[in-house]
Amino acid sequence: LFYVLIDALWLKPLRIRRRLESVAAGSKPDVTDDRTPGDGDDKLPTVARLLSSQGFADKLLMMLQRAGLKLRPSEFIGYIAGVSIVLVLLVSVIYPSFWAILTAMALGVFVPVVYIRVLQARRLAAFDRQLPDALTMISSAIRSGYSFLRAMQMVAEEMPVPISEEFQRALNEVNVGLPLDAALNRMVVRVQSYDLELVVTAVLVQQQIGGNLAEVLENISSTIRDRVRVEGELAALTAEGRLSGLILVIMPFVMAAIIWSLNPDYLRILIIEPWGKWLIIGGLTLQGIGALIIKRMLILDY
């Protein structure tokens, strides 16, 4: 609340006055460039300038774009701060303890970051699933006489998100003067997809040495479909192991909750006695190591 009041009463008029003075002097006004798709001014300009000065704005913007969130880096930091404050206030009322408050602050930062990672993984998986169909559409369009850019436009118009958003963004960059190879490479950096990198490499090589691009894209699409099929078979074969690992990880916590509800004195000694706390730490450590070993056993190279 203090920041909002200071920004509304003092910082915003100051920024407007400086921009007007800059325009009156004949120079270009200084505008913080950390925008994502969307209209309106940045709600946290001071935070945006601080992130830009420290070099964090571009990294956060790339992370948000990969997650498909139309947020500015400053707004994301604002959400993290808001979640942390709410958790700290709740913990302060329910269980006022230094370690509890510290844990709440850590969760306020950790949970949004984990949420972003989950969205990135989902968006990448959806993109990889849509890519074979997009390649088939591009190949058919090229065989019909369309140019590669026009085929990309068809994907942007007819395919669902997220692949339509990425192709449309690449087309927008080409329309404002960026070379096609640079726009495609920027799309590879944004999406971080191995399949897309393979496609872009094939397109760039074809532009340099020539060849039948439609046939190349059809072969790549067939290869991707075969790899997706193999991944599905591996997921089915390792489903029992993954379920067993999940049960082994969750079971100790479920059993502890049941015993605590039936006979709290049986477990209270682990909390009261110093050596009991070390036993809890040791058990959680071994539990984490076991989970990592099970996860590593289920990773198959192919």
C-alpha positions in Angstrom: 0.0 0.0 0.0 2.9 2.4 0.8 4.5 1.7 -2.6 1.2 2.3 -4.4 0.6 5.6 -2.7 4.1 6.8 -3.3 4.0 5.7 -6.9 0.6 7.4 -7.5 1.4 10.7 -5.7 5.0 11.3 -6.5 6.7 8.8 -8.9 4.2 8.8 -11.7 4.0 12.6 -12.0 7.8 12.7 -11.9 8.0 10.2 -14.8 5.5 12.2 -16.8 7.3 15.4 -16.2 10.7 13.9 -17.2 9.2 12.5 -20.4 7.6 15.8 -21.4 10.9 17.6 -20.7 12.8 15.0 -22.8 10.3 15.4 -25.7 10.5 19.2 -25.5 14.3 18.9 -25.7 14.0 16.9 -28.9 15.3 13.6 -27.6 13.6 10.2 -27.5 11.9 9.6 -24.1 13.3 6.8 -22.0 10.8 3.9 -21.8 11.5 0.7 -20.0 11.3 -2.1 -22.5 10.1 -5.1 -20.5 6.6 -5.4 -22.1 4.8 -8.6 -22.9 1.8 -8.9 -25.2 -0.9 -6.7 -23.7 -1.9 -3.0 -23.4 -1.5 -0.5 -20.7 1.5 1.0 -18.8 3.6 -1.1 -16.5 2.0 -1.1 -13.0 5.4 -1.4 -11.3 7.8 0.8 -13.3 10.3 1.1 -10.5 10.6 -2.7 -10.1 10.9 -2.9 -13.9 13.8 -0.5 -14.0 15.5 -2.3 -11.2 15.2 -5.7 -13.0 16.5 -4.1 -16.2 19.5 -2.6 -14.5 20.4 -5.9 -12.9 19.9 -7.9 -16.1 17.1 -10.0 -14.8 14.3 -8.6 -17.0 15.2 -10.6 -20.1 15.6 -13.9 -18.3 12.3 -13.5 -16.5 10.5 -12.4 -19.7 11.8 -15.5 -21.5 10.7 -17.7 -18.6 7.2 -16.2 -18.7 6.9 -16.5 -22.5 7.8 -20.2 -22.3 5.1 -20.6 -19.7 2.6 -18.8 -22.0 1.8 -16.1 -19.4 1.2 -12.6 -20.6 2.9 -10.9 -17.7 5.7 -8.4 -17.4 8.7 -9.4 -15.3 7.9 -6.7 -12.8 4.3 -7.9 -12.5 5.6 -11.5 -11.8 7.8 -10.2 -9.1 4.8 -8.3 -7.7 2.8 -11.5 -7.6 5.6 -13.3 -5.8 5.8 -10.5 -3.2 2.0 -10.6 -2.8 1.9 -14.4 -2.3 4.7 -14.2 0.2 3.0 -11.4 2.2 -0.3 -13.2 2.4 1.4 -16.5 3.5 3.4 -14.6 6.2 0.3 -12.9 7.5 -1.6 -16.2 7.7 1.2 -18.0 9.5 1.7 -15.1 11.9 -1.9 -15.4 12.9 -2.1 -19.2 13.0 1.3 -20.2 14.3 3.6 -17.2 15.2 7.0 -18.7 15.0 10.2 -17.5 13.4 10.8 -20.7 11.5 7.2 -20.9 10.4 7.3 -17.4 9.1 10.6 -18.1 7.3 9.1 -21.2 5.8 6.1 -19.2 4.6 8.4 -16.7 2.9 10.3 -19.5 1.2 7.0 -21.0 0.0 5.9 -17.7 -1.3 8.9 -17.6 -3.6 9.1 -21.3 -4.3 5.5 -22.0 -5.2 5.2 -19.4 -8.0 8.5 -20.6 -9.5 7.4 -24.2 -9.4 4.0 -23.2 -11.0 5.9 -21.5 -13.8 8.0 -24.6 -14.4 4.9 -26.8 -14.6 3.3 -24.4 -17.1 6.5 -24.5 -19.2 6.5 -28.3 -19.2 2.8 -28.5 -20.2 3.2 -25.9 -22.9 6.3 -27.6 -24.4 4.5 -31.0 -24.4 1.5 -29.4 -26.1 3.8 -27.8 -28.7 5.6 -31.0 -29.4 2.2 -32.8 -29.9 1.0 -30.2 -32.3 4.3 -29.9 -34.3 3.8 -33.0 -36.6 0.3 -31.8 -37.6 1.8 -28.3 -38.3 4.6 -29.8 -40.4 2.0 -31.8 -42.4 0.0 -28.6 -43.0 3.2 -26.7 -44.1 4.2 -29.5 -46.4 0.8 -29.7 -48.0 0.7 -25.9 -48.5 4.2 -25.9 -50.1 3.1 -28.7 -52.5 0.1 -26.6 -53.4 2.3 -23.7 -54.5 2.3 -21.5 -51.3 5.5 -20.0 -50.0 7.0 -21.0 -46.7 5.9 -17.8 -45.0 2.3 -18.3 -46.3 2.4 -21.8 -44.9 3.5 -20.5 -41.6 0.6 -18.0 -41.7 -1.8 -20.9 -42.2 -0.4 -22.7 -39.1 -0.8 -19.4 -37.1 -4.4 -19.0 -38.3 -5.7 -22.6 -38.2 -3.7 -24.4 -35.5 -4.5 -24.1 -31.7 -2.3 -22.6 -29.1 0.6 -22.7 -28.2 2.0 -23.5 -31.7 -0.2 -20.8 -33.4 1.1 -18.2 -30.9 4.8 -19.0 -31.6 4.4 -19.0 -35.4 2.4 -15.8 -35.3 5.1 -14.2 -33.2 7.8 -15.3 -35.6 5.7 -13.9 -38.5 5.3 -10.6 -36.7 9.1 -10.4 -36.3 9.5 -11.0 -40.0 6.9 -8.4 -40.9 8.8 -5.7 -38.9 12.1 -6.4 -40.8 13.8 -9.3 -39.0 15.3 -11.9 -41.4 13.5 -15.3 -41.5 16.4 -17.3 -40.2 16.7 -14.9 -37.2 13.0 -15.1 -36.5 13.1 -18.9 -36.6 16.2 -19.1 -34.4 14.5 -16.8 -31.9 11.5 -19.1 -31.9 13.8 -22.1 -31.1 15.3 -20.2 -28.2 11.9 -19.3 -26.8 10.3 -22.8 -27.1 13.4 -24.9 -26.3 12.1 -27.9 -28.3 14.5 -30.4 -29.8 12.0 -31.2 -32.6 11.5 -27.6 -33.5 15.3 -27.1 -33.6 15.5 -30.0 -36.1 12.8 -28.5 -38.3 14.4 -25.0 -38.3 17.8 -26.5 -39.1 16.3 -28.4 -42.1 14.5 -25.2 -43.3 17.7 -23.1 -43.1 19.8 -25.7 -44.9 17.1 -26.0 -47.6 17.2 -22.2 -48.1 21.0 -22.3 -48.6 21.5 -25.4 -50.8 17.9 -25.9 -52.1 15.9 -29.2 -52.3 12.4 -30.5 -51.8 11.4 -28.8 -48.6 8.0 -30.5 -48.5 9.5 -33.9 -48.6 12.0 -33.0 -45.9 9.3 -31.8 -43.6 7.2 -34.9 -44.2 10.1 -37.1 -43.3 10.7 -35.0 -40.1 7.0 -35.2 -39.2 7.1 -39.0 -39.6 10.2 -39.3 -37.5 8.6 -37.2 -34.7 5.4 -39.3 -34.8 7.5 -42.5 -34.4 9.4 -41.0 -31.5 6.2 -39.9 -29.8 4.8 -43.5 -30.2 8.0 -44.9 -28.7 7.7 -42.5 -25.8 4.1 -43.6 -25.2 5.2 -47.3 -25.1 8.0 -46.5 -22.6 5.5 -44.6 -20.4 3.2 -47.6 -20.4 6.0 -50.0 -19.6 7.3 -47.8 -16.7 3.9 -47.0 -15.3 4.1 -49.7 -12.6 7.5 -48.5 -11.5 6.4 -44.8 -11.3 3.3 -45.8 -9.3 5.3 -47.9 -6.9 7.8 -45.0 -6.4 4.9 -42.6 -5.7 3.4 -44.9 -3.1 6.8 -45.4 -1.4 7.3 -41.7 -1.2 3.8 -40.8 0.1 3.3 -43.8 2.4 5.5 -42.6 5.3 3.7 -39.3 5.5 0.3 -40.9 5.3 1.2 -43.4 8.1 2.6 -40.6 10.3 -0.7 -38.7 9.9 -2.7 -41.8 10.8 -0.6 -42.6 13.8 -0.7 -38.9 14.9 -4.5 -38.9 14.8 -4.8 -42.2 16.7 -2.0 -41.9 19.3 -0.3 -38.5 19.3 2.0 -39.4 22.2 3.6 -42.1 20.1 5.1 -39.6 17.7 5.4 -36.6 20.0 8.7 -37.8 21.3 10.2 -37.2 17.8 9.3 -33.6 18.2 10.2 -33.0 21.8 13.5 -34.9 22.1 16.6 -33.4 20.2 17.6 -36.8 18.8 14.0 -37.3 17.6 14.4 -34.2 15.4 17.6 -35.6 14.0 15.8 -38.9 13.2 13.2 -36.9 11.3 15.9 -35.1 9.3 17.6 -38.3 8.6 14.4 -40.0 7.5 13.5 -37.2 5.2 17.0 -37.2 3.7 16.9 -40.9 3.1 13.4 -40.5 1.6 14.7 -37.9 -0.8 17.6 -40.0 -1.8 15.4 -43.0 -2.4 13.0 -40.9 -4.5 15.9 -39.7 -6.7 17.2 -43.3 -7.1 13.7 -44.5 -8.2 13.4 -41.6 -10.6 16.8 -42.4 -12.1 15.9 -46.0 -12.5 12.9 -45.1 -14.5 14.7 -42.9 -17.0 15.4 -44.8 -20.2 17.7 -43.7 -22.9 16.6 -44.5 -26.4 
